């Protein structure tokens, strides 16, 4: 069993604590896991909070650039677009990320 802790890794992504993030990644914590209490990916959290070094490290360590964060209902690309992270918009698009398309009937749903 690994000594890493996913909640601590997630908190490191939110806080911008690169040393703590690196520790948990080295211990084998999955950067794509979404804990049932939090339902957010560390990559989306790092993009929302503006921690570029964290986002780069997560991507380098296998974070899925297409994985939707359930709580935020955003992909990494959507988080980068919404929070003005132009460098990551280009990077994620370069990795094949695309904005999800709404179904044709979306515009007729009541708001």
C-alpha positions as CSV (number, residue, x, y, z in Angstrom):
1,X,0.0,0.0,0.0
2,X,1.3,3.5,-0.8
3,X,2.0,6.1,1.8
4,X,0.5,8.8,-0.4
5,X,-2.8,10.4,0.3
6,X,-5.1,11.5,-2.5
7,X,-6.9,14.2,-0.3
8,X,-3.5,15.6,0.6
9,X,-2.4,15.6,-3.1
10,X,-5.6,17.4,-4.0
11,X,-5.1,20.0,-1.3
12,X,-1.5,20.5,-2.6
13,X,-3.0,21.2,-6.0
14,X,-5.4,23.8,-4.5
15,X,-2.7,25.4,-2.4
16,X,0.0,25.3,-5.0
17,X,2.3,23.2,-2.8
18,X,4.6,21.6,-5.4
19,X,6.8,19.7,-2.8
20,X,3.7,18.0,-1.3
21,X,2.3,17.2,-4.7
22,X,5.6,15.7,-5.8
23,X,5.7,13.6,-2.7
24,X,2.3,12.1,-3.2
25,X,2.9,11.5,-6.9
26,X,6.1,9.7,-6.1
27,X,4.2,7.6,-3.6
28,X,1.9,6.4,-6.4
29,X,-1.2,8.5,-5.8
30,X,-3.3,8.5,-9.0
31,X,-3.7,12.1,-10.3
32,X,-6.9,11.1,-12.2
33,X,-8.8,9.8,-9.2
34,X,-11.8,11.7,-8.0
35,X,-12.6,11.1,-4.4
36,X,-16.3,10.5,-3.8
37,X,-16.4,13.3,-1.2
38,X,-14.7,15.9,-3.4
39,X,-15.5,14.8,-7.0
40,X,-12.9,17.1,-8.5
41,X,-9.7,16.5,-10.3
42,X,-6.4,17.9,-9.1
43,X,-5.7,19.2,-12.6
44,X,-8.9,21.2,-12.8
45,X,-8.4,22.5,-9.3
46,X,-4.8,23.7,-10.1
47,X,-6.1,25.5,-13.2
48,X,-8.9,27.2,-11.3
49,X,-6.5,28.4,-8.6
50,X,-3.8,29.5,-11.0
51,X,-1.0,27.1,-10.0
52,X,0.8,26.7,-13.3
53,X,3.7,24.6,-11.9
54,X,1.2,22.2,-10.3
55,X,-0.8,21.8,-13.6
56,X,2.4,21.2,-15.6
57,X,3.6,18.6,-13.1
58,X,0.2,16.8,-13.0
59,X,0.2,16.6,-16.8
60,X,3.8,15.4,-16.9
61,X,2.8,12.7,-14.4
62,X,-0.1,11.4,-16.4
63,X,-3.1,13.6,-15.5
64,X,-5.7,13.1,-18.2
65,X,-6.1,16.4,-20.1
66,X,-9.6,15.3,-21.2
67,X,-11.0,14.1,-17.8
68,X,-14.1,16.0,-16.6
69,X,-14.1,17.2,-13.0
70,X,-17.5,16.0,-11.8
71,X,-18.1,18.7,-9.1
72,X,-17.0,21.6,-11.3
73,X,-18.6,20.0,-14.4
74,X,-15.5,21.2,-16.4
75,X,-12.8,19.6,-18.4
76,X,-9.3,21.0,-18.0
77,X,-9.7,22.9,-21.2
78,X,-13.0,24.5,-20.0
79,X,-11.2,25.4,-16.7
80,X,-8.3,27.0,-18.5
81,X,-10.7,28.9,-20.8
82,X,-12.9,30.1,-17.9
83,X,-10.1,31.2,-15.7
84,X,-7.9,32.9,-18.4
85,X,-5.1,30.4,-18.5
86,X,-4.1,31.0,-22.1
87,X,-0.9,29.0,-21.9
88,X,-2.8,25.9,-20.9
89,X,-5.6,26.5,-23.4
90,X,-2.9,26.1,-26.1
91,X,-1.2,23.2,-24.3
92,X,-4.4,21.3,-23.8
93,X,-5.5,21.8,-27.3
94,X,-2.1,20.6,-28.4
95,X,-2.8,17.4,-26.4
96,X,-6.0,17.0,-28.4
97,X,-8.5,18.5,-25.9
98,X,-11.6,20.0,-27.5
99,X,-14.6,21.8,-26.0
100,X,-17.4,19.3,-25.6
101,X,-20.3,19.8,-27.9
102,X,-23.8,20.3,-26.6
103,X,-26.5,18.1,-28.1
104,X,-28.7,19.8,-30.7
105,X,-31.7,19.8,-28.3
106,X,-29.7,21.7,-25.5
107,X,-31.0,25.1,-26.6
108,X,-34.6,24.1,-26.0
109,X,-34.2,23.1,-22.4
110,X,-35.7,25.5,-19.9
111,X,-33.2,27.4,-17.9
